[in-house]
């Protein structure tokens, strides 16, 4: 369930209106900036999700204080209630109008060639249009609100300043980008700013350091994660649960090497279509080998190790396979975007008459794992055949319908992305909304008609003839690193009791209580609970505060009374005081919570 803001009146039903609002706000911001810097150069300023930005080439670096001045000017412009006026102009008139704006002139040249602001082919053709409000006119195709006065002046906020290369090309000039947001009311703005602050508190990079879960070392290299004991414990618990769940659902566990001969990647097509994401080969006895970017060719080799019969199918291979993909340093981001990561990878090989049952089972399995791990707000996205594809259209249709029937059978809400499938097969992606309502794409069930052909996969049918099996890629969590980052932010580091790296902290009030606390610790460890004993010289309240900051579920305080009665005084990380509970009763309580995976 998503967190609720105390003054939550968020109602964004008219997406088009919000796009107009934010686009209009970006133009008003550009006018305000040019008032401050008349010699400034403007680039582009589109609306984006929940906000807008505009890129500027200015005579000096902006500061946070400048944002306050720009906001003040924006509110004045809004109050002047200028109409937004659209017009189409000829190229020469546009060049004259923007003769002092080199970035606009470059855009105009592109528009005359039928390109958009990013140099891509434009569906609008070579139309050059502008929008004007008051003294400010901008090269723009809109749309906008009718007047500046329709922008709520108390519902706009400039958020940050960042650097951005012109047109996203590192060889172009570096511009200054101002990010802002605009909403229909101050209540909506307050809600959004609250979400931003909550997201900042939940940032997995921040919590990863504070809770001692993971790190990245410059000596090791960017994008390569070091799992600390507490983070590794959470990972082990997740992997153990997922591994056993695979076995319970009829999967067989396999392992594959981290490198493979170039011939393997030539057959799979990775060296043709994916080489820019692969690391340079290593020479082994005069032959090139590559570290693997994917696990699927290895699972295929296991399948092909001997001829399969129709009676052998379905075959389901699963592996926690670590892969390596080249990512530019500029896109690396904590746990979600790294260079080495582990996938909970699985591949299903089945007959045509088995695909519907297998897809439904895989989808149901995915939902079980995600929900058990605390992610319950889930939506499916079905991607269908694109214009360019490989494989038999009839097999595509059969696979797509199997995916569709699976989501409908399980009553899962879903959207269809017509033509959005990969060239090698249709797929289902599962997106989960975290506690802040942010969507994360996690599980994937993906048909593959390309690799089955490239590797000439076969089985002997009941008719004695050789047939091509269906091949399905399936990941529940995707990257374990990325999934862990999602969990950290979803739970704000306060993992459920069964996943908490430390489940309880024993806090003796004085040194004379340490011996009894040690006995309780041994009792808890005997039933495989993860418990620590704080023997520091800190006062009791400081020890409690330390445990709360570490998000430990239970604090067990021990003084004279608890020692005399064989009890512990129990406090929750929320601050709730449960009072004194006999040790045996507490052990029953916590063990039941762990077993139930609450």
C-alpha positions as CSV (number, residue, x, y, z in Angstrom):
1,X,0.0,0.0,0.0
2,X,1.3,3.5,-0.9
3,X,2.1,5.9,1.9
4,X,-0.5,8.6,2.3
5,X,0.3,12.3,2.7
6,X,-1.7,13.9,5.5
7,X,-3.0,16.5,3.1
8,X,-3.2,14.3,0.1
9,X,-5.5,15.8,-2.5
10,X,-3.5,14.5,-5.5
11,X,-5.9,14.1,-8.4
12,X,-4.2,14.1,-11.8
13,X,-6.9,13.0,-14.2
14,X,-6.2,15.3,-17.1
15,X,-2.7,14.4,-18.3
16,X,-3.0,16.6,-21.3
17,X,-3.8,19.6,-19.2
18,X,-0.8,18.9,-16.9
19,X,1.4,18.7,-20.0
20,X,0.1,22.1,-21.1
21,X,0.5,23.6,-17.7
22,X,4.1,22.5,-17.4
23,X,5.0,23.4,-20.9
24,X,3.6,26.9,-20.3
25,X,5.5,27.1,-17.0
26,X,8.7,26.3,-18.8
27,X,8.2,29.2,-21.2
28,X,7.3,31.6,-18.4
29,X,10.6,30.5,-16.6
30,X,12.6,31.1,-19.8
31,X,11.2,34.7,-20.0
32,X,12.1,35.2,-16.4
33,X,15.7,34.0,-16.9
34,X,16.2,36.2,-20.0
35,X,15.0,39.2,-18.0
36,X,17.8,38.5,-15.6
37,X,20.3,37.7,-18.4
38,X,19.3,39.6,-21.5
39,X,22.4,38.2,-23.3
40,X,21.5,34.6,-22.4
41,X,20.9,31.9,-25.0
42,X,18.0,29.5,-24.7
43,X,17.9,25.9,-26.0
44,X,14.8,23.7,-25.3
45,X,12.3,23.5,-22.5
46,X,9.9,20.6,-22.6
47,X,7.4,19.2,-20.0
48,X,8.5,16.0,-18.4
49,X,6.9,13.6,-15.9
50,X,5.8,15.7,-12.9
51,X,7.5,18.8,-14.1
52,X,9.5,20.6,-16.8
53,X,13.0,21.9,-17.5
54,X,14.7,24.5,-19.7
55,X,18.3,24.6,-20.9
56,X,20.3,27.9,-20.9
57,X,23.7,29.1,-22.0
58,X,24.3,32.0,-19.5
59,X,27.2,34.3,-18.7
60,X,27.6,32.9,-15.2
61,X,26.8,29.9,-13.2
62,X,23.4,29.9,-11.5
63,X,23.1,29.5,-7.7
64,X,20.1,28.3,-5.6
65,X,19.5,32.0,-4.7
66,X,18.9,32.7,-8.4
67,X,16.0,30.2,-8.4
68,X,14.2,32.3,-5.8
69,X,14.6,35.4,-8.0
70,X,13.4,33.5,-11.1
71,X,10.3,32.2,-9.2
72,X,9.4,35.7,-8.1
73,X,9.6,37.0,-11.7
74,X,7.6,34.0,-12.9
75,X,4.7,34.9,-10.5
76,X,4.7,38.4,-11.8
77,X,4.5,37.2,-15.4
78,X,1.7,34.8,-14.5
79,X,-0.2,37.7,-12.9
80,X,0.1,39.7,-16.1
81,X,-2.2,37.1,-17.7
82,X,-0.6,37.2,-21.2
83,X,-2.3,35.0,-23.8
84,X,-0.3,32.2,-25.4
85,X,-0.5,32.9,-29.2
86,X,0.4,30.3,-31.8
87,X,1.6,31.1,-35.3
88,X,3.4,29.3,-38.1
89,X,6.3,31.1,-39.8
90,X,8.5,30.7,-42.9
91,X,12.1,29.6,-42.3
92,X,13.6,33.0,-43.2
93,X,11.3,34.8,-40.8
94,X,12.2,32.3,-38.1
95,X,15.9,32.9,-38.7
96,X,15.4,36.7,-38.4
97,X,13.3,36.3,-35.3
98,X,15.9,34.2,-33.6
99,X,19.1,35.6,-35.1
100,X,20.6,36.1,-31.7
101,X,19.8,32.6,-30.5
102,X,22.3,30.1,-32.1
103,X,20.6,27.0,-30.6
104,X,17.2,28.0,-32.1
105,X,18.9,28.6,-35.4
106,X,20.2,25.1,-35.3
107,X,16.8,23.8,-34.5
108,X,15.3,25.8,-37.4
109,X,17.8,24.3,-39.8
110,X,16.7,20.9,-38.6
111,X,13.0,21.7,-38.9
112,X,13.5,22.6,-42.6
113,X,14.9,19.1,-43.0
114,X,11.9,17.5,-41.2
115,X,13.8,16.9,-37.9
116,X,12.7,17.4,-34.3
117,X,14.7,19.2,-31.6
118,X,16.8,16.0,-31.1
119,X,17.7,15.7,-34.8
120,X,15.3,12.7,-35.3
121,X,12.7,12.5,-38.1
122,X,9.7,14.5,-37.1
123,X,6.1,13.3,-37.7
124,X,5.1,16.9,-38.1
125,X,7.1,17.5,-41.2
126,X,9.0,20.8,-41.9
127,X,6.5,23.0,-40.0
128,X,8.0,25.9,-38.1
129,X,5.8,27.3,-35.4
130,X,6.2,29.7,-32.4
131,X,4.3,30.5,-29.3
132,X,4.3,34.1,-27.9
133,X,3.2,35.4,-24.5
134,X,3.8,39.0,-23.7
135,X,7.3,40.0,-25.0
136,X,8.6,36.4,-25.1
137,X,8.4,34.3,-28.2
138,X,9.8,30.8,-28.5
139,X,10.2,28.3,-31.2
140,X,7.6,25.7,-30.2
141,X,5.0,23.3,-31.5
142,X,3.0,23.5,-28.2
143,X,0.5,22.9,-26.9
144,X,0.0,25.5,-24.1
145,X,-2.6,26.9,-21.9
146,X,-4.7,29.8,-23.1
147,X,-3.1,32.4,-20.8
148,X,-0.3,32.6,-18.3
149,X,-2.8,33.5,-15.6
150,X,-4.1,29.9,-15.8
151,X,-0.8,28.8,-14.1
152,X,-1.5,28.6,-10.3
153,X,1.2,31.0,-8.9
154,X,1.4,29.2,-5.6
155,X,1.7,25.8,-7.2
156,X,5.0,26.2,-9.1
157,X,8.5,25.4,-7.7
158,X,11.9,25.5,-9.2
159,X,13.8,22.5,-7.9
160,X,17.4,22.3,-9.0
161,X,20.1,23.3,-11.4
162,X,22.1,20.7,-13.4
163,X,24.5,20.5,-16.3
164,X,23.3,19.1,-19.6
165,X,25.0,18.8,-22.9
166,X,23.2,20.4,-25.9
167,X,21.1,17.6,-27.5
168,X,22.6,15.1,-25.0
169,X,25.9,14.9,-27.0
170,X,29.0,15.1,-24.8
171,X,30.9,16.8,-27.7
172,X,28.4,19.7,-27.7
173,X,28.5,22.7,-25.3
174,X,27.5,22.2,-21.6
175,X,24.4,24.1,-20.8
176,X,22.7,24.9,-17.4
177,X,19.4,23.1,-16.9
178,X,16.8,24.4,-14.5
179,X,14.2,21.8,-13.3
180,X,10.9,22.8,-12.0
181,X,7.4,21.5,-11.2
182,X,3.9,22.8,-11.6
183,X,0.6,21.6,-10.2
184,X,-3.1,22.5,-10.2
185,X,-3.1,23.6,-6.5
186,X,-0.7,24.3,-3.6
187,X,-2.0,21.1,-2.0
188,X,-0.8,19.0,-5.0
189,X,2.5,20.8,-4.9
190,X,2.9,20.2,-1.2
191,X,2.1,16.5,-1.8
192,X,4.7,16.3,-4.5
193,X,7.4,18.0,-2.5
194,X,6.6,15.7,0.4
195,X,7.1,12.7,-1.9
196,X,10.5,14.2,-3.1
197,X,11.6,14.5,0.5
198,X,10.4,11.1,1.4
199,X,12.2,9.7,-1.6
200,X,15.4,11.5,-0.5
201,X,15.1,9.8,2.9
202,X,14.6,6.5,1.3
203,X,17.4,6.8,-1.2
204,X,19.0,3.4,-1.3
205,X,22.5,4.9,-1.7
206,X,22.1,6.9,1.5
207,X,20.5,4.0,3.5
208,X,23.1,1.6,2.1
209,X,25.8,3.6,3.8
210,X,23.9,4.4,7.0
211,X,22.8,0.8,7.5
212,X,26.2,-0.7,6.3
213,X,24.6,-2.7,3.5
214,X,26.8,-2.2,0.5
215,X,29.4,0.1,-1.0
216,X,31.3,0.9,-4.2
217,X,35.1,1.2,-4.1
218,X,37.2,3.3,-6.4
219,X,39.9,0.7,-6.1
220,X,37.5,-2.0,-7.4
221,X,35.8,0.2,-10.0
222,X,32.6,2.0,-10.7
223,X,29.4,0.0,-11.1
224,X,30.8,-3.0,-9.2
225,X,29.0,-3.6,-5.9
226,X,30.6,-4.8,-2.6
227,X,28.0,-6.5,-0.4
228,X,28.7,-5.9,3.3
229,X,27.7,-8.6,5.8
230,X,24.3,-7.0,6.6
231,X,23.4,-6.5,3.0
232,X,24.7,-9.9,2.1
233,X,22.5,-11.4,4.8
234,X,19.4,-9.9,3.2
235,X,20.5,-11.2,-0.2
236,X,21.2,-14.7,1.2
237,X,17.7,-14.8,2.8
238,X,16.1,-13.6,-0.5
239,X,18.1,-16.1,-2.6
240,X,17.4,-19.0,-0.2
241,X,13.6,-18.3,-0.4
242,X,13.6,-17.8,-4.2
243,X,15.8,-20.9,-4.8
244,X,13.6,-23.2,-2.7
245,X,10.5,-21.7,-4.4
246,X,11.9,-22.6,-7.8
247,X,12.5,-26.1,-6.7
248,X,8.9,-26.2,-5.3
249,X,7.6,-25.0,-8.7
250,X,9.4,-27.7,-10.7
251,X,12.5,-25.9,-11.8
252,X,16.0,-27.5,-12.0
253,X,18.9,-25.6,-10.7
254,X,22.0,-25.1,-13.0
255,X,25.3,-23.2,-12.9
256,X,27.2,-21.8,-15.8
257,X,30.7,-20.2,-16.3
258,X,31.3,-16.5,-16.4
259,X,33.1,-16.6,-19.8
260,X,32.5,-18.2,-23.1
261,X,34.2,-18.6,-26.5
262,X,33.5,-16.0,-29.2
263,X,31.9,-18.7,-31.3
264,X,29.1,-19.0,-28.7
265,X,28.3,-15.3,-28.9
266,X,28.5,-15.3,-32.7
267,X,25.9,-18.1,-32.8
268,X,23.6,-16.3,-30.3
269,X,23.9,-13.0,-32.3
270,X,25.3,-11.0,-29.4
271,X,28.4,-10.1,-31.3
272,X,26.3,-8.7,-34.1
273,X,23.6,-6.9,-32.1
274,X,25.0,-6.4,-28.5
275,X,28.7,-6.0,-28.8
276,X,28.8,-2.4,-27.7
277,X,27.4,-3.6,-24.3
278,X,30.0,-6.4,-24.0
279,X,33.5,-6.1,-22.6
280,X,36.6,-6.6,-24.8
281,X,37.6,-10.2,-25.3
282,X,40.4,-11.9,-23.4
283,X,42.8,-14.1,-25.3
284,X,43.0,-17.7,-24.0
285,X,45.5,-19.8,-26.0
286,X,45.0,-17.7,-29.1
287,X,41.2,-17.8,-29.0
288,X,38.9,-14.9,-27.9
289,X,36.6,-15.4,-24.9
290,X,34.0,-12.9,-23.6
291,X,32.6,-12.4,-20.1
292,X,29.0,-13.2,-20.4
293,X,26.4,-10.4,-20.8
294,X,23.6,-13.0,-20.5
295,X,23.0,-16.5,-19.3
296,X,20.7,-17.9,-22.0
297,X,23.3,-19.4,-24.4
298,X,24.7,-21.5,-21.6
299,X,21.3,-22.8,-20.6
300,X,20.7,-23.7,-24.3
301,X,24.0,-25.6,-24.3
302,X,22.7,-27.7,-21.3
303,X,19.4,-28.3,-23.2
304,X,21.4,-29.5,-26.2
305,X,23.7,-31.7,-24.3
306,X,21.6,-34.6,-25.5
307,X,18.5,-35.2,-27.7
308,X,15.2,-34.4,-25.9
309,X,11.9,-36.2,-26.3
310,X,8.5,-34.7,-26.1
311,X,8.2,-36.7,-22.8
312,X,11.1,-34.6,-21.3
313,X,9.3,-31.4,-21.8
314,X,8.7,-29.0,-20.2
315,X,12.3,-28.4,-19.0
316,X,12.8,-25.4,-16.6
317,X,16.4,-24.3,-15.9
318,X,17.0,-21.7,-13.2
319,X,20.3,-20.0,-12.1
320,X,21.5,-17.0,-10.1
321,X,23.8,-16.1,-13.0
322,X,26.2,-13.1,-12.7
323,X,26.6,-11.2,-15.9
324,X,28.7,-8.2,-17.0
325,X,27.6,-5.4,-19.3
326,X,29.4,-2.3,-20.3
327,X,27.7,0.9,-19.0
328,X,29.1,4.4,-19.4
329,X,30.1,5.9,-16.1
330,X,27.6,8.7,-16.6
331,X,24.6,6.4,-16.4
332,X,25.8,4.3,-13.4
333,X,23.4,4.8,-10.5
334,X,23.7,3.0,-7.2
335,X,22.2,-0.5,-7.4
336,X,19.8,-0.2,-10.3
337,X,22.5,0.6,-13.0
338,X,25.7,-1.3,-12.5
339,X,28.3,-3.1,-14.6
340,X,28.2,-6.5,-12.9
341,X,25.0,-8.0,-11.5
342,X,23.3,-11.3,-10.8
343,X,20.0,-12.3,-12.5
344,X,17.5,-14.7,-11.2
345,X,17.5,-16.2,-14.6
346,X,15.3,-19.1,-15.8
347,X,14.5,-20.6,-19.2
348,X,11.6,-22.8,-20.1
349,X,11.6,-25.2,-23.0
350,X,8.2,-26.6,-23.8
351,X,5.9,-28.1,-26.5
352,X,3.2,-26.0,-28.2
353,X,0.5,-27.7,-26.2
354,X,2.2,-26.8,-22.9
355,X,2.7,-23.0,-23.5
356,X,-0.5,-21.8,-21.9
357,X,-0.1,-23.8,-18.7
358,X,3.6,-22.9,-18.5
359,X,3.0,-19.1,-19.0
360,X,0.2,-19.1,-16.4
361,X,2.3,-21.0,-14.0
362,X,5.3,-18.7,-14.5
363,X,3.2,-15.6,-14.0
364,X,1.5,-17.0,-10.9
365,X,5.0,-17.9,-9.6
366,X,6.2,-14.4,-10.2
367,X,3.3,-12.9,-8.3
368,X,3.9,-15.2,-5.4
369,X,7.5,-14.2,-5.1
370,X,6.9,-10.5,-5.4
371,X,4.0,-10.5,-3.0
372,X,5.9,-12.6,-0.4
373,X,8.7,-10.0,-0.6
374,X,6.3,-7.2,0.2
375,X,5.5,-5.8,-3.3
376,X,1.8,-6.2,-3.8
377,X,0.7,-3.3,-6.1
378,X,1.4,-5.0,-9.4
379,X,0.4,-4.3,-13.0
380,X,1.2,-6.3,-16.2
381,X,2.3,-4.9,-19.6
382,X,1.8,-7.1,-22.6
383,X,4.1,-6.2,-25.6
384,X,3.0,-7.6,-29.0
385,X,4.6,-8.2,-32.4
386,X,6.5,-5.3,-33.9
387,X,6.8,-4.5,-37.6
388,X,10.2,-6.2,-37.8
389,X,10.3,-9.6,-36.2
390,X,11.7,-13.1,-36.6
391,X,9.8,-16.3,-36.5
392,X,6.5,-17.7,-37.7
393,X,3.6,-15.2,-37.3
394,X,1.3,-18.1,-36.2
395,X,3.7,-18.9,-33.4
396,X,3.8,-15.2,-32.4
397,X,0.0,-15.2,-32.3
398,X,-0.1,-18.3,-30.2
399,X,2.4,-17.0,-27.8
400,X,0.8,-13.6,-27.5
401,X,-2.6,-15.2,-26.7
402,X,-1.0,-17.4,-24.1
403,X,0.4,-14.4,-22.4
404,X,-3.0,-12.5,-22.6
405,X,-5.0,-15.4,-21.2
406,X,-2.5,-15.8,-18.4
407,X,-2.9,-12.3,-17.1
408,X,-6.7,-12.5,-17.5
409,X,-6.9,-15.9,-15.8
410,X,-5.1,-14.4,-12.8
411,X,-7.3,-11.3,-12.9
412,X,-4.2,-9.1,-13.1
413,X,-4.7,-5.5,-14.4
414,X,-2.7,-5.0,-17.6
415,X,-2.1,-2.7,-20.5
416,X,-1.2,-3.7,-24.1
417,X,1.8,-2.2,-25.8
418,X,0.8,-2.9,-29.4
419,X,3.9,-3.5,-31.5
420,X,6.2,-3.0,-28.5
421,X,7.6,-6.5,-28.3
422,X,11.2,-7.3,-29.0
423,X,12.0,-8.5,-32.5
424,X,12.4,-12.1,-31.2
425,X,9.1,-12.5,-29.3
426,X,6.2,-11.1,-27.3
427,X,6.5,-10.6,-23.5
428,X,4.8,-9.7,-20.2
429,X,6.6,-7.2,-17.9
430,X,5.4,-6.8,-14.4
431,X,5.7,-3.4,-12.8
432,X,5.3,-2.8,-9.1
433,X,4.4,0.4,-7.3
434,X,6.5,1.0,-4.2
435,X,5.4,2.7,-1.0
436,X,5.7,6.1,-2.7
437,X,3.7,5.0,-5.8
438,X,6.8,4.9,-8.0
439,X,6.6,2.2,-10.7
440,X,9.5,-0.3,-11.1
441,X,9.7,-2.9,-13.9
442,X,10.8,-6.2,-12.3
443,X,9.6,-9.5,-13.6
444,X,9.7,-10.5,-17.3
445,X,8.2,-13.5,-19.2
446,X,9.7,-13.3,-22.7
447,X,9.2,-15.6,-25.7
448,X,12.3,-16.1,-27.9
449,X,11.9,-17.3,-31.5
450,X,15.4,-16.0,-32.4
451,X,17.7,-18.1,-30.2
452,X,15.6,-21.3,-30.7
453,X,16.3,-20.9,-34.5
454,X,19.9,-19.8,-34.2
455,X,20.8,-22.8,-32.0
456,X,18.4,-25.1,-33.9
457,X,16.7,-26.3,-30.8
458,X,14.8,-29.6,-31.3
459,X,12.9,-32.3,-29.5
460,X,11.6,-35.6,-30.9
461,X,7.8,-35.5,-31.0
462,X,5.3,-38.3,-30.4
463,X,5.2,-38.7,-34.2
464,X,8.9,-39.5,-34.3
465,X,9.8,-36.2,-36.1
466,X,12.0,-33.4,-34.9
467,X,10.2,-30.3,-33.7
468,X,11.2,-26.8,-32.5
469,X,10.4,-26.2,-28.8
470,X,9.1,-22.9,-27.5
471,X,11.7,-21.1,-25.5
472,X,10.8,-18.6,-22.8
473,X,13.1,-16.3,-20.8
474,X,11.8,-15.7,-17.3
475,X,13.1,-13.5,-14.5
476,X,11.3,-12.8,-11.2
477,X,13.4,-10.1,-9.6
478,X,15.5,-9.3,-12.7
479,X,18.8,-8.0,-11.3
480,X,19.2,-8.9,-7.7
481,X,21.2,-5.7,-7.2
482,X,18.4,-3.5,-8.7
483,X,15.7,-5.5,-6.8
484,X,17.6,-5.0,-3.5
485,X,17.7,-1.2,-4.2
486,X,13.9,-1.3,-4.8
487,X,13.3,-3.1,-1.5
488,X,15.5,-0.7,0.5
489,X,13.5,2.2,-0.8
490,X,10.1,0.5,-0.5
491,X,10.7,-0.4,3.2
492,X,12.9,2.7,3.9
493,X,15.5,0.3,5.2
494,X,13.1,-1.2,7.8
495,X,13.0,-4.7,6.3
496,X,10.3,-7.1,7.5
497,X,11.3,-9.3,10.4
498,X,12.2,-12.4,8.3
499,X,14.5,-10.3,6.1
500,X,16.0,-8.0,8.7
501,X,19.8,-8.6,8.9
502,X,19.5,-8.1,12.7
503,X,16.2,-9.1,14.1
504,X,16.7,-8.1,17.7
505,X,19.1,-6.0,19.8
506,X,19.6,-7.0,23.5
507,X,20.2,-3.9,25.6
508,X,21.4,-4.6,29.2
509,X,20.8,-1.5,31.4
510,X,24.0,-2.0,33.4
511,X,27.1,-4.4,33.4
512,X,25.5,-6.7,35.9
513,X,22.8,-7.5,33.4
514,X,25.2,-8.6,30.6
515,X,25.5,-12.2,31.8
516,X,21.7,-12.7,31.7
517,X,21.5,-10.9,28.3
518,X,24.2,-13.3,27.0
519,X,22.1,-16.3,28.1
520,X,19.0,-14.8,26.2
521,X,21.2,-14.3,23.2
522,X,22.2,-17.9,23.1
523,X,18.6,-19.0,23.5
524,X,17.7,-16.9,20.5
525,X,20.6,-18.0,18.4
526,X,19.6,-21.6,19.1
527,X,16.4,-21.1,17.2
528,X,18.3,-19.3,14.4
529,X,17.4,-15.8,15.2
530,X,19.8,-13.0,14.3
531,X,20.4,-11.1,17.5
532,X,23.1,-8.7,18.7
533,X,24.1,-7.7,22.2
534,X,25.0,-4.0,22.9
535,X,27.6,-4.0,25.6
536,X,28.7,-0.4,25.0
537,X,29.0,2.2,27.8
538,X,26.2,4.3,26.3
539,X,23.1,5.0,28.4
540,X,20.0,2.9,27.8
541,X,18.2,5.6,25.8
542,X,21.2,6.1,23.5
543,X,21.3,2.3,22.9
544,X,17.6,2.3,22.0
545,X,18.1,5.2,19.7
546,X,21.1,3.4,18.0
547,X,18.9,0.3,17.4
548,X,16.1,2.4,16.0
549,X,18.4,4.2,13.6
550,X,19.7,0.8,12.4
551,X,16.0,-0.2,11.7
552,X,16.2,-3.2,14.0
553,X,12.7,-4.6,14.5
554,X,13.0,-5.5,18.2
555,X,14.8,-3.9,21.2
556,X,15.0,-6.2,24.2
557,X,15.8,-4.2,27.4
558,X,17.1,-6.1,30.4
559,X,17.2,-4.8,33.9
560,X,16.8,-6.2,37.4
561,X,13.1,-6.9,37.0
562,X,13.5,-8.7,33.7
563,X,16.5,-10.7,35.0
564,X,14.6,-11.8,38.1
565,X,11.5,-13.0,36.2
566,X,13.2,-14.5,33.1
567,X,11.7,-11.9,30.8
568,X,12.7,-9.1,28.4
569,X,11.1,-5.7,28.1
570,X,10.2,-5.4,24.4
571,X,10.2,-2.2,22.3
572,X,9.5,-2.0,18.6
573,X,11.5,0.1,16.2
574,X,8.4,2.3,15.7
575,X,8.8,3.3,19.4
576,X,5.9,1.2,20.7
577,X,6.6,-0.3,24.1
578,X,5.1,-3.8,24.6
579,X,6.3,-4.1,28.2
580,X,7.9,-7.2,29.8
581,X,7.3,-10.5,28.1
582,X,8.7,-13.9,29.3
583,X,11.6,-15.0,27.1
584,X,9.8,-18.2,26.0
585,X,6.7,-16.3,25.0
586,X,8.7,-13.7,23.1
587,X,10.6,-16.5,21.2
588,X,7.2,-18.0,20.2
589,X,6.0,-14.6,18.9
590,X,9.1,-13.7,16.9
591,X,9.6,-17.2,15.5
592,X,6.0,-17.3,14.3
593,X,6.4,-13.9,12.6
594,X,9.6,-15.1,10.8
595,X,7.9,-18.4,9.7
596,X,4.9,-16.5,8.3
597,X,7.2,-14.0,6.5
598,X,5.2,-11.1,7.8
